[in-house]
């Protein structure tokens, strides 16, 4: 498999795990937004700066979200 195929498969795996989690309807810390964002960053091999730039937020804000001390805004 190519690197892009592996990336796509891993992202689909995250998506399916999250869908299953929502079906259970019970909170589990490992499915917190911060933990899922960490997993996404790890899988995509993107820097925090790159993610922050793409989200149009300061890198400090991203760090707080990842560490669970800040909340994403909608």
mmCIF file of the N, C-alpha and C atoms, coordinates in Angstrom:
data_MODEL
# 
_entry.id   MODEL 
# 
loop_
_atom_site.group_PDB 
_atom_site.id 
_atom_site.type_symbol 
_atom_site.label_atom_id 
_atom_site.label_alt_id 
_atom_site.label_comp_id 
_atom_site.label_asym_id 
_atom_site.label_entity_id 
_atom_site.label_seq_id 
_atom_site.pdbx_PDB_ins_code 
_atom_site.Cartn_x 
_atom_site.Cartn_y 
_atom_site.Cartn_z 
_atom_site.occupancy 
_atom_site.B_iso_or_equiv 
_atom_site.pdbx_formal_charge 
_atom_site.auth_seq_id 
_atom_site.auth_comp_id 
_atom_site.auth_asym_id 
_atom_site.auth_atom_id 
_atom_site.pdbx_PDB_model_num 
ATOM 1   N N  . UNK A 1 1  ? 0.846   -1.187 0.000  1.00 0.00 ? 1  UNK A N  1 
ATOM 2   C CA . UNK A 1 1  ? 0.000   0.000  0.000  1.00 0.00 ? 1  UNK A CA 1 
ATOM 3   C C  . UNK A 1 1  ? 0.884   1.240  0.000  1.00 0.00 ? 1  UNK A C  1 
ATOM 4   N N  . UNK A 1 2  ? 0.415   2.260  -0.675 1.00 0.00 ? 2  UNK A N  1 
ATOM 5   C CA . UNK A 1 2  ? 1.164   3.509  -0.699 1.00 0.00 ? 2  UNK A CA 1 
ATOM 6   C C  . UNK A 1 2  ? 0.958   4.255  0.617  1.00 0.00 ? 2  UNK A C  1 
ATOM 7   N N  . UNK A 1 3  ? 1.779   5.258  0.841  1.00 0.00 ? 3  UNK A N  1 
ATOM 8   C CA . UNK A 1 3  ? 1.660   6.058  2.066  1.00 0.00 ? 3  UNK A CA 1 
ATOM 9   C C  . UNK A 1 3  ? 0.299   6.747  2.141  1.00 0.00 ? 3  UNK A C  1 
ATOM 10  N N  . UNK A 1 4  ? -0.211  7.209  1.009  1.00 0.00 ? 4  UNK A N  1 
ATOM 11  C CA . UNK A 1 4  ? -1.525  7.864  1.012  1.00 0.00 ? 4  UNK A CA 1 
ATOM 12  C C  . UNK A 1 4  ? -2.643  6.855  1.283  1.00 0.00 ? 4  UNK A C  1 
ATOM 13  N N  . UNK A 1 5  ? -2.484  5.619  0.832  1.00 0.00 ? 5  UNK A N  1 
ATOM 14  C CA . UNK A 1 5  ? -3.466  4.567  1.134  1.00 0.00 ? 5  UNK A CA 1 
ATOM 15  C C  . UNK A 1 5  ? -3.483  4.256  2.628  1.00 0.00 ? 5  UNK A C  1 
ATOM 16  N N  . UNK A 1 6  ? -2.307  4.195  3.221  1.00 0.00 ? 6  UNK A N  1 
ATOM 17  C CA . UNK A 1 6  ? -2.204  3.924  4.663  1.00 0.00 ? 6  UNK A CA 1 
ATOM 18  C C  . UNK A 1 6  ? -2.830  5.059  5.454  1.00 0.00 ? 6  UNK A C  1 
ATOM 19  N N  . UNK A 1 7  ? -2.548  6.299  5.050  1.00 0.00 ? 7  UNK A N  1 
ATOM 20  C CA . UNK A 1 7  ? -3.136  7.463  5.716  1.00 0.00 ? 7  UNK A CA 1 
ATOM 21  C C  . UNK A 1 7  ? -4.660  7.402  5.630  1.00 0.00 ? 7  UNK A C  1 
ATOM 22  N N  . UNK A 1 8  ? -5.188  7.154  4.450  1.00 0.00 ? 8  UNK A N  1 
ATOM 23  C CA . UNK A 1 8  ? -6.635  7.077  4.268  1.00 0.00 ? 8  UNK A CA 1 
ATOM 24  C C  . UNK A 1 8  ? -7.240  5.964  5.127  1.00 0.00 ? 8  UNK A C  1 
ATOM 25  N N  . UNK A 1 9  ? -6.599  4.815  5.169  1.00 0.00 ? 9  UNK A N  1 
ATOM 26  C CA . UNK A 1 9  ? -7.098  3.698  5.981  1.00 0.00 ? 9  UNK A CA 1 
ATOM 27  C C  . UNK A 1 9  ? -7.107  4.055  7.462  1.00 0.00 ? 9  UNK A C  1 
ATOM 28  N N  . UNK A 1 10 ? -6.060  4.705  7.923  1.00 0.00 ? 10 UNK A N  1 
ATOM 29  C CA . UNK A 1 10 ? -5.992  5.097  9.338  1.00 0.00 ? 10 UNK A CA 1 
ATOM 30  C C  . UNK A 1 10 ? -7.040  6.146  9.688  1.00 0.00 ? 10 UNK A C  1 
ATOM 31  N N  . UNK A 1 11 ? -7.294  7.075  8.779  1.00 0.00 ? 11 UNK A N  1 
ATOM 32  C CA . UNK A 1 11 ? -8.326  8.083  9.030  1.00 0.00 ? 11 UNK A CA 1 
ATOM 33  C C  . UNK A 1 11 ? -9.719  7.453  9.038  1.00 0.00 ? 11 UNK A C  1 
ATOM 34  N N  . UNK A 1 12 ? -9.940  6.507  8.161  1.00 0.00 ? 12 UNK A N  1 
ATOM 35  C CA . UNK A 1 12 ? -11.221 5.788  8.163  1.00 0.00 ? 12 UNK A CA 1 
ATOM 36  C C  . UNK A 1 12 ? -11.383 4.998  9.456  1.00 0.00 ? 12 UNK A C  1 
ATOM 37  N N  . UNK A 1 13 ? -10.289 4.422  9.946  1.00 0.00 ? 13 UNK A N  1 
ATOM 38  C CA . UNK A 1 13 ? -10.339 3.671  11.203 1.00 0.00 ? 13 UNK A CA 1 
ATOM 39  C C  . UNK A 1 13 ? -10.758 4.579  12.362 1.00 0.00 ? 13 UNK A C  1 
ATOM 40  N N  . UNK A 1 14 ? -10.198 5.793  12.408 1.00 0.00 ? 14 UNK A N  1 
ATOM 41  C CA . UNK A 1 14 ? -10.592 6.750  13.450 1.00 0.00 ? 14 UNK A CA 1 
ATOM 42  C C  . UNK A 1 14 ? -12.081 7.069  13.330 1.00 0.00 ? 14 UNK A C  1 
ATOM 43  N N  . UNK A 1 15 ? -12.511 7.341  12.122 1.00 0.00 ? 15 UNK A N  1 
ATOM 44  C CA . UNK A 1 15 ? -13.919 7.680  11.889 1.00 0.00 ? 15 UNK A CA 1 
ATOM 45  C C  . UNK A 1 15 ? -14.836 6.575  12.385 1.00 0.00 ? 15 UNK A C  1 
ATOM 46  N N  . UNK A 1 16 ? -14.531 5.340  12.053 1.00 0.00 ? 16 UNK A N  1 
ATOM 47  C CA . UNK A 1 16 ? -15.379 4.221  12.460 1.00 0.00 ? 16 UNK A CA 1 
ATOM 48  C C  . UNK A 1 16 ? -15.368 4.018  13.969 1.00 0.00 ? 16 UNK A C  1 
ATOM 49  N N  . UNK A 1 17 ? -14.198 4.203  14.597 1.00 0.00 ? 17 UNK A N  1 
ATOM 50  C CA . UNK A 1 17 ? -14.130 4.091  16.059 1.00 0.00 ? 17 UNK A CA 1 
ATOM 51  C C  . UNK A 1 17 ? -14.991 5.157  16.733 1.00 0.00 ? 17 UNK A C  1 
ATOM 52  N N  . UNK A 1 18 ? -14.958 6.371  16.205 1.00 0.00 ? 18 UNK A N  1 
ATOM 53  C CA . UNK A 1 18 ? -15.758 7.453  16.776 1.00 0.00 ? 18 UNK A CA 1 
ATOM 54  C C  . UNK A 1 18 ? -17.246 7.175  16.580 1.00 0.00 ? 18 UNK A C  1 
ATOM 55  N N  . UNK A 1 19 ? -17.632 6.689  15.407 1.00 0.00 ? 19 UNK A N  1 
ATOM 56  C CA . UNK A 1 19 ? -19.038 6.353  15.164 1.00 0.00 ? 19 UNK A CA 1 
ATOM 57  C C  . UNK A 1 19 ? -19.513 5.278  16.139 1.00 0.00 ? 19 UNK A C  1 
ATOM 58  N N  . UNK A 1 20 ? -18.710 4.254  16.356 1.00 0.00 ? 20 UNK A N  1 
ATOM 59  C CA . UNK A 1 20 ? -19.065 3.204  17.313 1.00 0.00 ? 20 UNK A CA 1 
ATOM 60  C C  . UNK A 1 20 ? -19.183 3.768  18.724 1.00 0.00 ? 20 UNK A C  1 
ATOM 61  N N  . UNK A 1 21 ? -18.271 4.669  19.060 1.00 0.00 ? 21 UNK A N  1 
ATOM 62  C CA . UNK A 1 21 ? -18.299 5.299  20.378 1.00 0.00 ? 21 UNK A CA 1 
ATOM 63  C C  . UNK A 1 21 ? -19.613 6.053  20.589 1.00 0.00 ? 21 UNK A C  1 
ATOM 64  N N  . UNK A 1 22 ? -20.028 6.839  19.611 1.00 0.00 ? 22 UNK A N  1 
ATOM 65  C CA . UNK A 1 22 ? -21.274 7.596  19.741 1.00 0.00 ? 22 UNK A CA 1 
ATOM 66  C C  . UNK A 1 22 ? -22.477 6.674  19.881 1.00 0.00 ? 22 UNK A C  1 
ATOM 67  N N  . UNK A 1 23 ? -22.449 5.540  19.231 1.00 0.00 ? 23 UNK A N  1 
ATOM 68  C CA . UNK A 1 23 ? -23.554 4.583  19.345 1.00 0.00 ? 23 UNK A CA 1 
ATOM 69  C C  . UNK A 1 23 ? -23.678 4.043  20.764 1.00 0.00 ? 23 UNK A C  1 
ATOM 70  N N  . UNK A 1 24 ? -22.537 3.903  21.452 1.00 0.00 ? 24 UNK A N  1 
ATOM 71  C CA . UNK A 1 24 ? -22.562 3.380  22.828 1.00 0.00 ? 24 UNK A CA 1 
ATOM 72  C C  . UNK A 1 24 ? -23.204 4.368  23.790 1.00 0.00 ? 24 UNK A C  1 
ATOM 73  N N  . UNK A 1 25 ? -23.051 5.658  23.518 1.00 0.00 ? 25 UNK A N  1 
ATOM 74  C CA . UNK A 1 25 ? -23.693 6.676  24.343 1.00 0.00 ? 25 UNK A CA 1 
ATOM 75  C C  . UNK A 1 25 ? -23.139 6.813  25.746 1.00 0.00 ? 25 UNK A C  1 
ATOM 76  N N  . UNK A 1 26 ? -21.925 6.371  25.965 1.00 0.00 ? 26 UNK A N  1 
ATOM 77  C CA . UNK A 1 26 ? -21.314 6.453  27.297 1.00 0.00 ? 26 UNK A CA 1 
ATOM 78  C C  . UNK A 1 26 ? -19.955 7.132  27.150 1.00 0.00 ? 26 UNK A C  1 
ATOM 79  N N  . UNK A 1 27 ? -19.695 8.126  28.016 1.00 0.00 ? 27 UNK A N  1 
ATOM 80  C CA . UNK A 1 27 ? -18.439 8.865  27.928 1.00 0.00 ? 27 UNK A CA 1 
ATOM 81  C C  . UNK A 1 27 ? -17.246 7.984  28.278 1.00 0.00 ? 27 UNK A C  1 
ATOM 82  N N  . UNK A 1 28 ? -16.220 8.089  27.439 1.00 0.00 ? 28 UNK A N  1 
ATOM 83  C CA . UNK A 1 28 ? -14.938 7.443  27.694 1.00 0.00 ? 28 UNK A CA 1 
ATOM 84  C C  . UNK A 1 28 ? -13.857 8.471  27.385 1.00 0.00 ? 28 UNK A C  1 
ATOM 85  N N  . UNK A 1 29 ? -12.971 8.692  28.317 1.00 0.00 ? 29 UNK A N  1 
ATOM 86  C CA . UNK A 1 29 ? -11.929 9.717  28.180 1.00 0.00 ? 29 UNK A CA 1 
ATOM 87  C C  . UNK A 1 29 ? -11.097 9.522  26.910 1.00 0.00 ? 29 UNK A C  1 
ATOM 88  N N  . UNK A 1 30 ? -10.840 8.292  26.531 1.00 0.00 ? 30 UNK A N  1 
ATOM 89  C CA . UNK A 1 30 ? -9.997  8.067  25.352 1.00 0.00 ? 30 UNK A CA 1 
ATOM 90  C C  . UNK A 1 30 ? -10.635 8.596  24.073 1.00 0.00 ? 30 UNK A C  1 
ATOM 91  N N  . UNK A 1 31 ? -11.941 8.910  24.115 1.00 0.00 ? 31 UNK A N  1 
ATOM 92  C CA . UNK A 1 31 ? -12.613 9.475  22.949 1.00 0.00 ? 31 UNK A CA 1 
ATOM 93  C C  . UNK A 1 31 ? -12.863 10.969 23.092 1.00 0.00 ? 31 UNK A C  1 
ATOM 94  N N  . UNK A 1 32 ? -12.186 11.601 24.042 1.00 0.00 ? 32 UNK A N  1 
ATOM 95  C CA . UNK A 1 32 ? -12.334 13.042 24.181 1.00 0.00 ? 32 UNK A CA 1 
ATOM 96  C C  . UNK A 1 32 ? -11.833 13.729 22.915 1.00 0.00 ? 32 UNK A C  1 
ATOM 97  N N  . UNK A 1 33 ? -12.292 14.951 22.701 1.00 0.00 ? 33 UNK A N  1 
ATOM 98  C CA . UNK A 1 33 ? -11.864 15.696 21.523 1.00 0.00 ? 33 UNK A CA 1 
ATOM 99  C C  . UNK A 1 33 ? -10.353 15.833 21.497 1.00 0.00 ? 33 UNK A C  1 
ATOM 100 N N  . UNK A 1 34 ? -9.763  16.133 22.647 1.00 0.00 ? 34 UNK A N  1 
ATOM 101 C CA . UNK A 1 34 ? -8.309  16.302 22.732 1.00 0.00 ? 34 UNK A CA 1 
ATOM 102 C C  . UNK A 1 34 ? -7.581  15.027 22.300 1.00 0.00 ? 34 UNK A C  1 
ATOM 103 N N  . UNK A 1 35 ? -8.033  13.891 22.783 1.00 0.00 ? 35 UNK A N  1 
ATOM 104 C CA . UNK A 1 35 ? -7.379  12.629 22.426 1.00 0.00 ? 35 UNK A CA 1 
ATOM 105 C C  . UNK A 1 35 ? -7.558  12.293 20.954 1.00 0.00 ? 35 UNK A C  1 
ATOM 106 N N  . UNK A 1 36 ? -8.723  12.588 20.407 1.00 0.00 ? 36 UNK A N  1 
ATOM 107 C CA . UNK A 1 36 ? -8.939  12.318 18.984 1.00 0.00 ? 36 UNK A CA 1 
ATOM 108 C C  . UNK A 1 36 ? -8.093  13.249 18.115 1.00 0.00 ? 36 UNK A C  1 
ATOM 109 N N  . UNK A 1 37 ? -7.949  14.497 18.558 1.00 0.00 ? 37 UNK A N  1 
ATOM 110 C CA . UNK A 1 37 ? -7.102  15.440 17.831 1.00 0.00 ? 37 UNK A CA 1 
ATOM 111 C C  . UNK A 1 37 ? -5.643  14.993 17.872 1.00 0.00 ? 37 UNK A C  1 
ATOM 112 N N  . UNK A 1 38 ? -5.198  14.524 19.021 1.00 0.00 ? 38 UNK A N  1 
ATOM 113 C CA . UNK A 1 38 ? -3.832  13.995 19.133 1.00 0.00 ? 38 UNK A CA 1 
ATOM 114 C C  . UNK A 1 38 ? -3.619  12.831 18.159 1.00 0.00 ? 38 UNK A C  1 
ATOM 115 N N  . UNK A 1 39 ? -4.588  11.952 18.105 1.00 0.00 ? 39 UNK A N  1 
ATOM 116 C CA . UNK A 1 39 ? -4.498  10.795 17.203 1.00 0.00 ? 39 UNK A CA 1 
ATOM 117 C C  . UNK A 1 39 ? -4.445  11.253 15.747 1.00 0.00 ? 39 UNK A C  1 
ATOM 118 N N  . UNK A 1 40 ? -5.279  12.230 15.411 1.00 0.00 ? 40 UNK A N  1 
ATOM 119 C CA . UNK A 1 40 ? -5.290  12.761 14.045 1.00 0.00 ? 40 UNK A CA 1 
ATOM 120 C C  . UNK A 1 40 ? -3.929  13.364 13.687 1.00 0.00 ? 40 UNK A C  1 
ATOM 121 N N  . UNK A 1 41 ? -3.367  14.141 14.591 1.00 0.00 ? 41 UNK A N  1 
ATOM 122 C CA . UNK A 1 41 ? -2.064  14.768 14.345 1.00 0.00 ? 41 UNK A CA 1 
ATOM 123 C C  . UNK A 1 41 ? -0.991  13.703 14.174 1.00 0.00 ? 41 UNK A C  1 
ATOM 124 N N  . UNK A 1 42 ? -1.050  12.680 15.006 1.00 0.00 ? 42 UNK A N  1 
ATOM 125 C CA . UNK A 1 42 ? -0.076  11.595 14.922 1.00 0.00 ? 42 UNK A CA 1 
ATOM 126 C C  . UNK A 1 42 ? -0.176  10.863 13.581 1.00 0.00 ? 42 UNK A C  1 
ATOM 127 N N  . UNK A 1 43 ? -1.380  10.547 13.176 1.00 0.00 ? 43 UNK A N  1 
ATOM 128 C CA . UNK A 1 43 ? -1.590  9.804  11.936 1.00 0.00 ? 43 UNK A CA 1 
ATOM 129 C C  . UNK A 1 43 ? -1.188  10.628 10.712 1.00 0.00 ? 43 UNK A C  1 
ATOM 130 N N  . UNK A 1 44 ? -1.544  11.906 10.713 1.00 0.00 ? 44 UNK A N  1 
ATOM 131 C CA . UNK A 1 44 ? -1.258  12.742 9.547  1.00 0.00 ? 44 UNK A CA 1 
ATOM 132 C C  . UNK A 1 44 ? 0.174   13.252 9.522  1.00 0.00 ? 44 UNK A C  1 
ATOM 133 N N  . UNK A 1 45 ? 0.894   13.068 10.644 1.00 0.00 ? 45 UNK A N  1 
ATOM 134 C CA . UNK A 1 45 ? 2.293   13.494 10.743 1.00 0.00 ? 45 UNK A CA 1 
ATOM 135 C C  . UNK A 1 45 ? 2.457   14.983 10.428 1.00 0.00 ? 45 UNK A C  1 
ATOM 136 N N  . UNK A 1 46 ? 1.496   15.760 10.914 1.00 0.00 ? 46 UNK A N  1 
ATOM 137 C CA . UNK A 1 46 ? 1.543   17.203 10.714 1.00 0.00 ? 46 UNK A CA 1 
ATOM 138 C C  . UNK A 1 46 ? 1.995   17.865 12.004 1.00 0.00 ? 46 UNK A C  1 
ATOM 139 N N  . UNK A 1 47 ? 2.648   18.981 11.868 1.00 0.00 ? 47 UNK A N  1 
ATOM 140 C CA . UNK A 1 47 ? 3.130   19.706 13.044 1.00 0.00 ? 47 UNK A CA 1 
ATOM 141 C C  . UNK A 1 47 ? 1.970   20.467 13.689 1.00 0.00 ? 47 UNK A C  1 
ATOM 142 N N  . UNK A 1 48 ? 2.147   20.795 14.950 1.00 0.00 ? 48 UNK A N  1 
ATOM 143 C CA . UNK A 1 48 ? 1.142   21.589 15.645 1.00 0.00 ? 48 UNK A CA 1 
ATOM 144 C C  . UNK A 1 48 ? 0.983   22.949 14.968 1.00 0.00 ? 48 UNK A C  1 
ATOM 145 N N  . UNK A 1 49 ? 2.080   23.502 14.501 1.00 0.00 ? 49 UNK A N  1 
ATOM 146 C CA . UNK A 1 49 ? 2.026   24.796 13.817 1.00 0.00 ? 49 UNK A CA 1 
ATOM 147 C C  . UNK A 1 49 ? 1.181   24.692 12.552 1.00 0.00 ? 49 UNK A C  1 
ATOM 148 N N  . UNK A 1 50 ? 1.385   23.649 11.792 1.00 0.00 ? 50 UNK A N  1 
ATOM 149 C CA . UNK A 1 50 ? 0.628   23.465 10.557 1.00 0.00 ? 50 UNK A CA 1 
ATOM 150 C C  . UNK A 1 50 ? -0.864  23.296 10.841 1.00 0.00 ? 50 UNK A C  1 
ATOM 151 N N  . UNK A 1 51 ? -1.190  22.507 11.847 1.00 0.00 ? 51 UNK A N  1 
ATOM 152 C CA . UNK A 1 51 ? -2.593  22.299 12.219 1.00 0.00 ? 51 UNK A CA 1 
ATOM 153 C C  . UNK A 1 51 ? -3.196  23.625 12.682 1.00 0.00 ? 51 UNK A C  1 
ATOM 154 N N  . UNK A 1 52 ? -2.492  24.347 13.540 1.00 0.00 ? 52 UNK A N  1 
ATOM 155 C CA . UNK A 1 52 ? -2.981  25.637 14.045 1.00 0.00 ? 52 UNK A CA 1 
ATOM 156 C C  . UNK A 1 52 ? -3.198  26.612 12.895 1.00 0.00 ? 52 UNK A C  1 
ATOM 157 N N  . UNK A 1 53 ? -2.261  26.679 11.981 1.00 0.00 ? 53 UNK A N  1 
ATOM 158 C CA . UNK A 1 53 ? -2.408  27.570 10.823 1.00 0.00 ? 53 UNK A CA 1 
ATOM 159 C C  . UNK A 1 53 ? -3.629  27.198 9.988  1.00 0.00 ? 53 UNK A C  1 
ATOM 160 N N  . UNK A 1 54 ? -3.825  25.906 9.763  1.00 0.00 ? 54 UNK A N  1 
ATOM 161 C CA . UNK A 1 54 ? -4.976  25.457 8.982  1.00 0.00 ? 54 UNK A CA 1 
ATOM 162 C C  . UNK A 1 54 ? -6.299  25.742 9.677  1.00 0.00 ? 54 UNK A C  1 
ATOM 163 N N  . UNK A 1 55 ? -6.289  25.710 10.998 1.00 0.00 ? 55 UNK A N  1 
ATOM 164 C CA . UNK A 1 55 ? -7.502  25.994 11.769 1.00 0.00 ? 55 UNK A CA 1 
ATOM 165 C C  . UNK A 1 55 ? -7.671  27.484 12.051 1.00 0.00 ? 55 UNK A C  1 
ATOM 166 N N  . UNK A 1 56 ? -6.655  28.261 11.655 1.00 0.00 ? 56 UNK A N  1 
ATOM 167 C CA . UNK A 1 56 ? -6.661  29.699 11.867 1.00 0.00 ? 56 UNK A CA 1 
ATOM 168 C C  . UNK A 1 56 ? -6.751  30.056 13.355 1.00 0.00 ? 56 UNK A C  1 
ATOM 169 N N  . UNK A 1 57 ? -5.990  29.321 14.163 1.00 0.00 ? 57 UNK A N  1 
ATOM 170 C CA . UNK A 1 57 ? -5.890  29.612 15.587 1.00 0.00 ? 57 UNK A CA 1 
ATOM 171 C C  . UNK A 1 57 ? -4.418  29.704 15.954 1.00 0.00 ? 57 UNK A C  1 
ATOM 172 N N  . UNK A 1 58 ? -4.149  30.335 17.088 1.00 0.00 ? 58 UNK A N  1 
ATOM 173 C CA . UNK A 1 58 ? -2.770  30.441 17.559 1.00 0.00 ? 58 UNK A CA 1 
ATOM 174 C C  . UNK A 1 58 ? -2.304  29.066 18.036 1.00 0.00 ? 58 UNK A C  1 
ATOM 175 N N  . UNK A 1 59 ? -1.037  28.821 17.872 1.00 0.00 ? 59 UNK A N  1 
ATOM 176 C CA . UNK A 1 59 ? -0.465  27.530 18.264 1.00 0.00 ? 59 UNK A CA 1 
ATOM 177 C C  . UNK A 1 59 ? -0.664  27.265 19.763 1.00 0.00 ? 59 UNK A C  1 
ATOM 178 N N  . UNK A 1 60 ? -0.662  28.319 20.560 1.00 0.00 ? 60 UNK A N  1 
ATOM 179 C CA . UNK A 1 60 ? -0.897  28.170 22.005 1.00 0.00 ? 60 UNK A CA 1 
ATOM 180 C C  . UNK A 1 60 ? -2.308  27.649 22.261 1.00 0.00 ? 60 UNK A C  1 
ATOM 181 N N  . UNK A 1 61 ? -3.276  28.172 21.520 1.00 0.00 ? 61 UNK A N  1 
ATOM 182 C CA . UNK A 1 61 ? -4.668  27.715 21.658 1.00 0.00 ? 61 UNK A CA 1 
ATOM 183 C C  . UNK A 1 61 ? -4.770  26.229 21.314 1.00 0.00 ? 61 UNK A C  1 
ATOM 184 N N  . UNK A 1 62 ? -4.122  25.830 20.234 1.00 0.00 ? 62 UNK A N  1 
ATOM 185 C CA . UNK A 1 62 ? -4.124  24.415 19.851 1.00 0.00 ? 62 UNK A CA 1 
ATOM 186 C C  . UNK A 1 62 ? -3.510  23.565 20.955 1.00 0.00 ? 62 UNK A C  1 
ATOM 187 N N  . UNK A 1 63 ? -2.412  24.018 21.505 1.00 0.00 ? 63 UNK A N  1 
ATOM 188 C CA . UNK A 1 63 ? -1.751  23.283 22.580 1.00 0.00 ? 63 UNK A CA 1 
ATOM 189 C C  . UNK A 1 63 ? -2.677  23.114 23.781 1.00 0.00 ? 63 UNK A C  1 
ATOM 190 N N  . UNK A 1 64 ? -3.410  24.157 24.115 1.00 0.00 ? 64 UNK A N  1 
ATOM 191 C CA . UNK A 1 64 ? -4.348  24.073 25.243 1.00 0.00 ? 64 UNK A CA 1 
ATOM 192 C C  . UNK A 1 64 ? -5.468  23.077 24.961 1.00 0.00 ? 64 UNK A C  1 
ATOM 193 N N  . UNK A 1 65 ? -5.949  23.064 23.729 1.00 0.00 ? 65 UNK A N  1 
ATOM 194 C CA . UNK A 1 65 ? -7.003  22.116 23.362 1.00 0.00 ? 65 UNK A CA 1 
ATOM 195 C C  . UNK A 1 65 ? -6.474  20.689 23.472 1.00 0.00 ? 65 UNK A C  1 
ATOM 196 N N  . UNK A 1 66 ? -5.278  20.468 22.942 1.00 0.00 ? 66 UNK A N  1 
ATOM 197 C CA . UNK A 1 66 ? -4.679  19.136 22.974 1.00 0.00 ? 66 UNK A CA 1 
ATOM 198 C C  . UNK A 1 66 ? -4.433  18.664 24.405 1.00 0.00 ? 66 UNK A C  1 
ATOM 199 N N  . UNK A 1 67 ? -4.051  19.593 25.274 1.00 0.00 ? 67 UNK A N  1 
ATOM 200 C CA . UNK A 1 67 ? -3.770  19.246 26.671 1.00 0.00 ? 67 UNK A CA 1 
ATOM 201 C C  . UNK A 1 67 ? -5.014  19.220 27.544 1.00 0.00 ? 67 UNK A C  1 
ATOM 202 N N  . UNK A 1 68 ? -6.162  19.540 26.958 1.00 0.00 ? 68 UNK A N  1 
ATOM 203 C CA . UNK A 1 68 ? -7.408  19.478 27.705 1.00 0.00 ? 68 UNK A CA 1 
ATOM 204 C C  . UNK A 1 68 ? -7.650  20.683 28.606 1.00 0.00 ? 68 UNK A C  1 
ATOM 205 N N  . UNK A 1 69 ? -6.840  21.726 28.477 1.00 0.00 ? 69 UNK A N  1 
ATOM 206 C CA . UNK A 1 69 ? -7.048  22.923 29.310 1.00 0.00 ? 69 UNK A CA 1 
ATOM 207 C C  . UNK A 1 69 ? -7.791  24.017 28.570 1.00 0.00 ? 69 UNK A C  1 
ATOM 208 N N  . UNK A 1 70 ? -7.996  23.848 27.289 1.00 0.00 ? 70 UNK A N  1 
ATOM 209 C CA . UNK A 1 70 ? -8.751  24.809 26.485 1.00 0.00 ? 70 UNK A CA 1 
ATOM 210 C C  . UNK A 1 70 ? -9.833  24.081 25.729 1.00 0.00 ? 70 UNK A C  1 
ATOM 211 N N  . UNK A 1 71 ? -10.834 24.825 25.318 1.00 0.00 ? 71 UNK A N  1 
ATOM 212 C CA . UNK A 1 71 ? -11.949 24.196 24.600 1.00 0.00 ? 71 UNK A CA 1 
ATOM 213 C C  . UNK A 1 71 ? -12.036 24.766 23.192 1.00 0.00 ? 71 UNK A C  1 
ATOM 214 N N  . UNK A 1 72 ? -12.359 23.909 22.240 1.00 0.00 ? 72 UNK A N  1 
ATOM 215 C CA . UNK A 1 72 ? -12.568 24.425 20.874 1.00 0.00 ? 72 UNK A CA 1 
ATOM 216 C C  . UNK A 1 72 ? -13.817 25.288 20.858 1.00 0.00 ? 72 UNK A C  1 
ATOM 217 N N  . UNK A 1 73 ? -13.800 26.293 20.050 1.00 0.00 ? 73 UNK A N  1 
ATOM 218 C CA . UNK A 1 73 ? -14.974 27.156 19.905 1.00 0.00 ? 73 UNK A CA 1 
ATOM 219 C C  . UNK A 1 73 ? -15.720 26.780 18.645 1.00 0.00 ? 73 UNK A C  1 
ATOM 220 N N  . UNK A 1 74 ? -17.003 27.015 18.657 1.00 0.00 ? 74 UNK A N  1 
ATOM 221 C CA . UNK A 1 74 ? -17.781 26.716 17.453 1.00 0.00 ? 74 UNK A CA 1 
ATOM 222 C C  . UNK A 1 74 ? -18.293 27.959 16.844 1.00 0.00 ? 74 UNK A C  1 
# 
